[in-house]
Amino acid sequence: MKRQRRRQEGAVLLIALLMLLLLNIFTVASISSSNINMQVIQSQQRLSEVQQVAANVSNYIFSDLDYFINYRAYLDGDGSFNPVLPAVLLTTDSGEINIEVNSLTCLLETNLTGCSLDGSSPCLQETVWQLSLSALDKSSGAQTTHVEGLSLRYLAGYCP
């Protein structure tokens, strides 16, 4: 009878070790999965920040009428639109975002009629502008392209 007990004790030890090994494998897999999920969430959060910075820059450009009235003054030597952007727009808690304004284009200019009964005052024209910009965060690699339009009523002759 003593021989059977020794065999059973050894089998129990082996089964306990296998169960412990399986438990460790599941724990390591769970931790690895959690780390991957955390990295995905951080990437999504950084992409959201980059998209928000791009939207803020777009709003900043659209809020300044001078960019549309004196459009030609903001063109660089290559004929590309080059606005002056404050650094506070390009900075987040996670770092600086690189913004490149791809284009600010006047797509359409229409004449509005019926603005004056006697024709003595000038009629405003409706112009439709499109802004395209790219935003990139070099540290995370998150990037986005933001395209937005604006309809603006102003005096004639400002749509190049």
Stockholm file with secondary structure:
# STOCKHOLM 1.0

chainA/1-160         MKRQRRRQEGAVLLIALLMLLLLNIFTVASISSSNINMQVIQSQQRLSEVQQVAANVSNYIFSDLDYFINYRAYLDGDGSFNPVLPAVLLTTDSGEINIEVNSLTCLLETNLTGCSLDGSSPCLQETVWQLSLSALDKSSGAQTTHVEGLSLRYLAGYCP
#=GR chainA/1-160 SS CHHHHHHHHHHHHHHHHHHHHHHHHHHHHHHHHHHHHHHHHHHHHHHHHHHHHHHHHHHHHHHCTHHHHTGGGGBCTTSCBCCCCCGGGGEETTEECEEEEEEEEEEEEEECCCSCSSSCSCCCEEEEEEEEEEEECTTTCCEEEEEEEEEEEECTTCCC
#=GC SS_cons         CHHHHHHHHHHHHHHHHHHHHHHHHHHHHHHHHHHHHHHHHHHHHHHHHHHHHHHHHHHHHHHCTHHHHTGGGGBCTTSCBCCCCCGGGGEETTEECEEEEEEEEEEEEEECCCSCSSSCSCCCEEEEEEEEEEEECTTTCCEEEEEEEEEEEECTTCCC
//
